[in-house]
Amino acid sequence: MIALMRRRAEPVLGTHAFDLLCLTMGCVLGVHASHLPWWLVAALALVLVVRWWQRRHSGARSPLLLKLPLLALLAVAVVFTYGTIFGQEPGSALAVGLLVLKLLESETPRDAKVGVSFACFGLMAALLFDQGLVATFVVAMGLLPALATLRALEPAQAPASLPRALLPGLTLLAAAVPLALLAFALVPRLSSPLWGAASRSEARTGLSDRMSPGNFTELLTDDRPAMRVSFNGPPPAPELRYFRAYVMWLYDGRTWEHVQLRRADGRARPLETLEARVTTGYQIDLEPTDSTVLPALGMPLAAPEDARLSPDREVLSDKAVREPLHYALRSAVHYSLQVQLPEAARRFALRLPHGFNPRTHALAAQWRTRYGADDQAIVAAALALFHDGGFRYTLAPAPLGRDAVDDFLFDTREGFCEHYASSFTVLMRAAGIPARVVTGYQGGYWNPLGNYLLVRQSDAHAWSEVWLEGRGWVRVDPTAAVRPERVSLGAAAAAGDQLGWAQTSWLASLRNRWDVVNHWWTQGVIGFDALRQRGLLTPFGIRETGTAMLGMLLAIGTSLFVAIGVGWALWRRERPEPLRQALRRLEARLARAGITRRRSEGPQHYLRRAARALPVQRDELERLMDRYLELRYAHDEPVPELLREFQRAVREFRPRRVVK
């Protein structure tokens, strides 16, 4: 009963504050919208809009019979979608939904303060999904409505337009930037985060260890950066920019799969012998992939730290890449790979499933009969088929049936790199030539401003490797026979207008140049870990910055900021008070009209006497007097918006005449 009486005694949340609270919840929903189901975003947006309209027009409370079913429906929807309410994605969906439903019971300033507190937590939680420069800026701007809501809850705050309501919060954020930078650089960092929430692999993973014709489509239209490559010297020519990821041997008639071949005794197969003729050194900044494979140019000579080379010269990390990773490599761009092929590997590189693609086998048999033991001639015949056989490069190919390679080679004749690499490799195996599929990235945009090669997810590619007597494994890219622009100019040029307006030349150029800023953000902010923090003072001759040194620097920096803040407050206090200045300006104007303030006369009596002396402007002077008294005595500090209105009214006041 006492609690109920106290709640009834609380003031009602004003319309202006409720509008800002709705805007705050809308910002939280907006920053999470990219990783929530579209139907959940639409439903929560509808609840938010309906609640705002109902509160503004009727002012009635939401009935309990509405709130409880919506709460239960939200929980059921999250469990049905994710299978649980625990974890990064379902937890975020549930938290955002509860925040929006909180509006249904936000009737008092206390409710609004609780909602704003959790809304700020929800905004910060969005950085678990994306810590990029744009995402961080959007989250920071999302704090403005929250700060404006708290300010609107202060006593005697007059409603203001949205820009004026947001401006004080923007000023506070700007003032907090220096201290935030100091804390970012000097607060000791942990070697691993406090929580172990895994990231969404489906949102961050690029290449997969399985390949079926058609499953690259999402990657080829994904414009996100995959990695950035800086070379020790000039970059290699476009036709040499093949970044090896997965080598796929196993084929079941539809899907190619990455497997590690082993010897008959079960031990790992020896590393493929490599004779490097031309090498290049480079560094890669890899975006999170949630995979262990590290793309490498050409044929890597050795693995970087915390990684190893597979027998097929794939670079495999010891753990999945869930954070931006920097590693250095040296690779051969001209080489001979495994000139001697073991019999077990040969048999595996010729294996095809029984009963699939009879027309493909028949064509390969014809080539073998025609060219005899000349494997290189058979390779040339297959490339000529792709070049002259009416094949078309498209990101929207027709679907394929059970005999996928037959359907592609003899019927549809349209597809992209997966289709061409898969069918070419099957043709080679059917003709008795050892072959395998390799996936990775090809091409990239050379960014002269940042002096690095930008490789996007849309540069994902698949090609073949065939084993030729005396030459070893040789890279063959059948896609280049159909669409040479895919290799010389990149994936966007090969796709033409299939990628839509986002691939127009001017927009692509602007986007690639903007990536320099994103690259700096990734290196300087996201990549600023405990190791880099320990080397923070290396330019000043300190080899390693320990925790004690960081703490001392943080204390000194914080003390300096406190001293600056105190000095600013004292300086502001010594300055003439704006409210007093405005009153003196008003007194000066009245004095010129013959109404001088007496030494023993207070502002209220003086302005009342002036109002009697100026009957035409009595109402205007009384409003000025009431506003002055409110600013002087109703608050500890004058409300800035009301103070500016008073100053403007004083500037516009012009005494007309004095009645004697």
ABEGO torsion letter per residue (X at the ends): XAAAAAAAABBBBBAAAAAAAAAAAAAAAAAAAAABBAAAAAAAAAAAAAAAAAAAAAGBBBBAAAAAAAAAAAAAAAAAAAGBABEAAAAAAAAAAAAAAAAAABABAAAAAAAAAAAAAAAAAAAAABABAAAAAAAAAAAAAAAAAAAAABBGBBBBBAAAAAAAAAAAAAAAAAAAAAAAAABBBBABBABABBBBAAAABBBBABBBBGAAAAAAABABBABBBBBABBBBBAAABBBBBBBBABBAGABBBBBBBBBAAGBBBBBBBBBBABBBBBBBBBBBAGBABBBBBEBBABBBBGBBBBAAGBBBBABBBABBBBBBBBBBABBBBGABBBAAAAAAAABBBBGBGAAAAAAAAAAAAAAEABAAAAAAAAAAAAAAAGBBBBABBBBBBABAAAAAAAAAGBEBAAAAAAAAAAAAAAAGBBBBBBBEBBEEBBBAAAGBBBBBAAABBBBBBBBBBGAEBBBBBAAAAABAAAAAAEAAAAAEAAAEAAABAAAAAAAAAAAAAAAAAAAAAAABBAAAAAAAAAAAGBABBBAAAAAAAAAAAAAAAAAAAAAAAAAAAABBBAAAAAAAAAAAAAAAAGBBBBAABBAAAAAAAAAAABAAAAAAAAAAAAAAAAAAAABABBBAAAAAAAAAAAAABBBABBBX
